[in-house]
Amino acid sequence: MTVKPHGSQAIRRPLLCLFVIATLVAGVTAPGSAALTVWARQYNGPANTSDEARAMAISPLGTTVFVAGGSWGTPANGYDYVTVAYDSLNGNELWTARYDGPIHSMDQARAMGVSPSGNRVYVTGEVVTGFTSGGYPLTDAGTIAYDAITGKQLWVALYDGPEHSAEEAVALAVGPEGRRVYVSGFSYGHAIVVAYDARTGKRLWAMRYQEGTTGSSFAGALAADAAGRVYAAGYDDGVLGYSDLLAIALDGKTGALLWEARHHGEVLASYDRATAIAVDPAGSRAFVTGGDLAPGDQLGPDADMVTIAYDASSGAQKWVSHAPEPGSEGRALVASPDGLSVYATGTFGSFVVGGGQNYGTVAYDAATGIAKWIREYDGGIGRDEPTAIAVAPTGGRVYVTGESDGFQTGSDYATVVYNAASGLQLAVRRYAAPGLDRPTAIGVHPLLPGVYVTGWVGTAEVDGGYNYGTVGYVDVP
C-alpha cells in the first residue's frame, strides 16, 4: 500500500471552507442558472493506462470528496485499489492510497463509505489471491480502512468463503453509530453480507444466502438504519432457473435473518433483480428498484422498471409500482430527507425499440407508491444511461447523473437537476473529456449546495487508457 499525502492540505478548517463556498455561491450572478462547474480533476496512475473510479463518499462536514476504484500500477503490481481524497472546495488532491493485493494481480475497489465521525474511510471490492489449475482467478472480498485525514492504511480484511473460490464485495454501508462496517456481494453462488468491527477490522459475522441448492444469488445493494438493521437486495435464482428480485433484512449485531422478500414479475420466464436499496430516515420503510426482465436482452421490450416498498421491521410489502415505459430498468434510488418521497431513476426505452435509451426518473409518494412526477432526459444524440441519483440535504433538488452520447465527443457525463416537488428540469451539466466518459457515482455536500460526480474519462487513442474523472459543481438556487 502506497500513500501520497499532499502537505498541509491534509489538515483544513472546515468552517473556512464552508464560508468560501458560500461566498462563491453568493457571487454568482447568472439568474436562473444552476449546477455551475467549479472544478474538474483527473487521476492518471503510474502505468498511464486504465484507471476507473467506481465509488464516491463525502465527509460528514462536506470538506472532503473521496473516490475509489481500480488503477494499473507498475508491471510488477498489476491492477490495484486506488483511493483519492480531494478538497471539496477547489479539487486539490489531498492524498492518494494504493492497495496491491497479496499476489500483485487484478484488485478492484467497488464501493466505499465514511464513518459518521469523518475520521475513517472504508473501501471494498475484490482481491485476487490465487489461480486455479485452469488459470482462473481466485478472489476474496477485500475491505480496507484508511485514516480520512492522512490516507494511512489502518486495516485490511479479506473474506474467503468455504469453497475458496470467487468472492467479491460490490456494496458497503457504515452503521449509523459507526461501530460496524457492512459489505455485500457474492461468494460462489451465494449472496453474502459480512460485518466488521469498524475500529479493528475483525470480522463479526458473515451471512451467506441461497434459497436452493442450484443457481446463484447476489446481493448488489446494501443499506443500514439507526435501529440496527442491515438491508441487502439483489436476486436469487427461482423457478426453472429464472431469477427473483430479492430483499433481505438482517440484525446488524448478529447477522440473523429478520425477513426476506421475493418479487417475480408477471412473466414466469423472466430475470428479475434489484439494483439499489434505500431506507427512509425514520427507518420505517425500505425501498428497492430494479427490473422485471424478460429472457434475452436485459432491456428488451418486455422489461419493466419496478420499485417496491417494504415495511422495514416485518418485510411486509407496502406497494409495487412499475414505470409506464417499455424496455426500462431501475438503476438507482434515494429517499427524501423528510421521508415523504422516494426517487428512482433508470433506463427508459431500449436498443431494440427506437434505437436508444433515455434517463427515466420517477418521484413516488413513499407511503402509497403513487407517482408524483415522471421525467425523461434525452440528450438528443443517441444513448443516455443513468447510473446514480442523489437528493439535496434540504430536499429541494434531485440530481441524476449518467452517460450520455455527445456530439463529436463520444459519451459524456450528463448531470440533470430537477425540482424535487414538481419535477421541473432546472439544469443539465455535461462534462466531456476526449473520448468515452462514464460517471459511476454522485454525492452532495451535506451543508451547502455542492454536487460531485466521479467515474472514468478518456480513450486509449488519447492517453493510453482511462483516467478517474471527478467534477465538482455549485448548484445555485
N, C-alpha and C positions, 0 to 999 in steps of 0.2 A: 504494500500500500504506500502510495506516494501522496504527500500533502504539499500543496504550493500556496502558502499564505501570501498576502499582499499588504505587508507593512501595517501601519496604524489604521488602515481602513477596516481591519477586522474588529475594532472596538469603536463603536459610534455612539452618538447621543440621539436616541430615538425621537425625543421631543423636538430637537433641532431639525431633524429630517422631516418630521411631520409639518413643522412650521414652513419650511422651504417649499414643500409640495403644495401646501395650502396657498402660499404666496403665488406660486406658479399658476395654479388654477384661477386665482382671482385676477391675474394679469392677462388671461386670455380674453380677447375682445370679440371674437367671431360669434355673433348671435346665432343661436340655434344649432351650433356645431356640437359635436360630441366625439369622444374617443380620439383625442389628438395624440399622435405618436411622440413620445418623449425620448426613448432610446431603443436601439436595436443592437444586439450583441451576438457574435458567433463564437463557438468554441471549436477549434480545429486541433485534433490530437496529434501526437508526435509522428504518426505514420502518414499524416496528410491524406487520409482516405475516408473510411466510413465512420462517422460519429453521429449517433441518433439519440436524441433526447426523448424519453418516454414518459416522464413524470415530472410534476411540479408541486411544491409546497411553499406556503407563505408563513413567515414567522408571526407569532400572535400580535405583535405590535406593528407588523407590516413593514419593518425596516429592511428585511432581507428576503430575497427570492431565491429558492433552491430548485435546481433542476438535476435530473439524473437520467442515465441511460447507458448506452454501450459505446465504446470507442476503441479503435485499433491502437495498440501500443507499439512497442518495439517488436521486431520479428520474433524475439525470444518470449515475449509476453502474450501475444495473441490479442484477443478481444477482452476488454476489461470493463468493470463497473467504473463510471466516472460521475462524480457529483460535483456540481459547481454552485457556489454561492455568489449572488450579485447584490450590490446595493440597490434597493428598490427605487431610490431617488434618481440615480444617474446611470445605472447599469454597470458601474465599476465592478470588476471581478474581485471578490474578497478572498476566496480560496478555492482550490481545486483538489479533490482527493480521488485517487485511482485505487481500485482494488483488483489485484490479479490473483485468481484462484490457485489452488494447490498444484495444478499441473500446467498452468500457463496456457490455457486454451480459450474457448469461447464462453466468456462470462458476460451476462447481460442483465442490467437492472431494469425492472419493470414498473415499480411503484415506490412511493415514498410518503413520509409524513413527518410532522414536527411535534415535539412534546408540548403540552399546554403551557409549560414554563418558558418555552422557547430556547431551552438550553441544549436540546439534543435533536438531531435529525436521524431518521431511520430510513433505510433503503432496502428493498428486497428484489429478488429475481431468481435467476438460475446460474449455477456454478458447475462447470464440468469437472468431474472428479476422476474420470477414467474412461475406458472404452471397452466395448465387448470384443470378443474374438473376431466378430464380423466387422469391426471398425465403427460401430455406432456409439455415440457418446452416452456416458452415464452421468446424470446430473443430479445435484442436490438443490433444494430451495435454500438460497443463501440470504441471510438478513444481517445487516451491518448497522451499528450505531456510531454516529460521529458527534463530536463537540460542535455545536452550531456556530460558535464564535471563531474557533480556530481551524476546524476541519480535522482535528485529531481523531483517529480511529479509536473507539472505546471498546467495542467488542464485535466479534463475528460469530454467528451461529448458523450451522449447516444442518438442514433436516434431510435425512436419508431414510426412506421408507423401508419396511421389512423385506421388500423384494430387491432392494439395492439396484434400482433401475432408473427410471426417469421421474424426477421430481422438479417442479417449477412453481414458484410463487409469482402471482401476477397482480395481487391487490394487497393493500396494507391499511390498517386502521390503528390509531392510538387511542387507548381508553381515555375518556374524559378526565379521569383522575390522574392519568399519566403514569400509572404503575405497571401497566401491561401494554405490550405491542402484539398485534394480531396480524397474521398473514394468511392468505388463502391461494389456492391454485389446484394442482392435481398431483397425484402420485400413483403411477402405474394403474391407471384406470379408475382411481378413486378421487373424489373431491376431498380436499384437505383444508382444515383450518388449524393453525398452530399458534399457541400463545407463548410469549417470552416475558420474563421479568425485564422491564424496561431499563433498570439500572445495571444489571449484571449480564443479561443475555441468556440466563438459564432458561431452558425450556420448561414450561409449567405443565403443558398438556398438548396433545395432538389428537384431533378428531378426524377420522377417515370415514367417508360416506360413499356407499354404493348400494343401491336398492337390491340388485340381483347379483348373480354370480358371473354374468356375462355383460358385455357392453362396457360403457365407461361413464364416469361422472366428472364434473368440472365445476369449480367454484371461482368464477372470474370476477366477482364483485363482492365488496365487504364493507360493513359499517358497524359502528358501536354506539351505544347510547349511555346516558347518565345512570340508568337503572342497572347497569352491569351486564346487559345482554349484548351479544355479538350476532350479527346477521350476515349470512352469505347467500349468494344467488348465482345461478348458472344453469346447468342442465344435467339430466340423468337419463340414460337410455331406458326407454319404456317398452311399450307393446311392439312386437315384431321388429325390434331393433331401432325403432324411431325414438326420438328423444322428447322428454317432457321438460318444460320450464320448471326449475327447482328453486325454492326458497327455504332456508332453514334458520332457526334461531338457537343459540347456544348460551349456556351460563358462562359468563366471562371468567369466573373464578375456577370452574371445574372442567369446562368443556362439555358438560352434559347436554344432550339434545333436549331442547324445550319444546319445539314443534317443527314440523316440516309441512310444506305445502307444495303441491304439484299442479301444474296447469298444462292442459293439452288442448290445442285448437280444434276447430270443427272437422278438420281433415285428419283422419286416423293416420295415414301415411305421411306424417309431416315431422320436420325437425324444429322443435320449439326450444327457445332458450332465453334466459335473462342475460342482459349485458351490463346492467347497472342497478344499484340499490341505494336507497337513501332512507333516513329516519327523520320524522318531524322533530322539531326542537323539544317538544314535550315528551317524546318517547312513546306516544300513543299509537302511531301508525308507522308501518314500514311499507315502502313503495318500491316496486321493481318495474323496469321496462325492458323490452326485448322484441321478440318476433314469434309469430305463429308461421313457421316456414314450411313451404312445400318442398317435396323432393326435387333434386336438381339444383338449379340456380338459386342461391340463397335470397336473391332479390327478384325472384320470378313474380309473375302477375298475381299469384295466389297468396303471396306473403302479406302479413299484416303487422303493423306496429302496435304492440299491445302494452298497456300499462295497468298494473294491478296494485290495489291497496290491501294490506293485511292488518288485522289487529296485532299490535306489537307484542302483547302479552300472551295471546292464545293462538295466533296464527289464523284465526278465522278470516275468510276472505270478505272484505267490505265492499269492493266493487272491481269490475273489469271494464276497461274501455279500449276500443280499437280506433286508431286514426282512420278517417274516411278516405283512404288513399291506397290504391293497389300498388303492389310492389314496394312496400315500406317495411322498415325495421327500426325499432328504438335503439339508440346508441348510448344515451346519457340522460340523467335526470337529476334534479335538485329540488329540495323543499324550500319554501319561502321562510324567512326568519320568523314570521308570525304563525307559521304552521297552517295557514288557511289555503294555500295553493301549493301545487307541485307542477314543475315544468319539465317536460320531456322533449327531447329532440332526437331526430333520426333521419333516415333517408326516405324521401318521397319519390316515387317513380322507379324505373328500372332501366337497365341497359337494353332490355328487350322492348319495353313499352316506351316509345318516344326517344330512345337513343341516349338517355342521360338521366341523372339524378339531381334532386334539389334538396336543400335543407328543409326539413319539416319540423316545426316547433309547436307544441300544444301546451296551453295552460289549463290545468284541471282544478276544479274545486276539490280540495283534499278530503272533504267529508263525503262527497257524493260521486265523484268521478265525472261530473258533467263538465264538458269543455267550455271554458270561458272565452278562449280565442284560439284560433289556428292560423299560423302564418307559414308561408313558404318563401324561401330565398332562392332565386335563380340568378346566378352570376352572368347568364346570357351567352356563354361560350360553349359549355359542354357539361361536364360532370361537376356537381357540388355535393360534397360529402361531409356532414358534420361529425366532429369527433369528441367535443366536450362542451359543457354548459356550466354556467355559474350565475349566481344572483347577488346583487349588491347587498351589503350588510343592512342598508336601510329598507331593502325590499322593493325599491322603486325601479330597478333596471334588471333586465335579464340579458346575459351575454352568451352568444353561441359562436363557437369557432370551428373551423374545419378547413378542408382542402377544396379549392375552387379553381377550375381551369381559367387561366387568364389569356388575354390577347397577346400572343407572341412572347409570353413569359412562362410558358409551361403551367404548372399548377402553383397557386399562391395560397398563403394564409388569407382567410377571409373571416373577419370577426364582425358579427352583426349585433347591434344593440337595439333592444326592444323596451318600450314602456311596459312594465310588469302588469299594470292594471288593464290596459287597453290592447296591448299587443302592437301598438303603433311602432313601426320601424323608425328609429331615431338616427341611426348611422350605420355605415359599413366601412370598416377599415381593412384595406388589403396590404399585405406585406409580400413583396416579390423579390427574392434573390434570384440570381441567374439559374434557370433550370427548374427542377421539380422540388416544391416545398410542401411539407406536410406537417401541420400542427397536431400535437397529440394531447396537450393539456392546457388548462386555463386556471387562473387564480385571480382573486380580487383582494385589494387592500382592505383590512378589517376596519379601518377607521376613516379613510379618505377615498375619493373616487379614483383609485388606481386599478388598472386591469393589466394582467400579464399573460402572455401566451408563449408556449415553447413547443419545439418539435425538431424537425431537421430540414436543412435547406442546401441548395447547391446541386451540381451534377458532376459526374465523372469527367465530362469533357472540360469542365472549368477548373476544378481544383483537385481532381483525383478521387472524389467521393462526396459524401455529405458532411455537413457540419451541424452541430447544435445551433439552432436559431431561436433566440429569446427576445421578445419585444415587450416594452413597457408603454402603456398608454395612460393618459389622464382623461377620464370620462367627464366632460364638462356638463354641468346641469343646464 
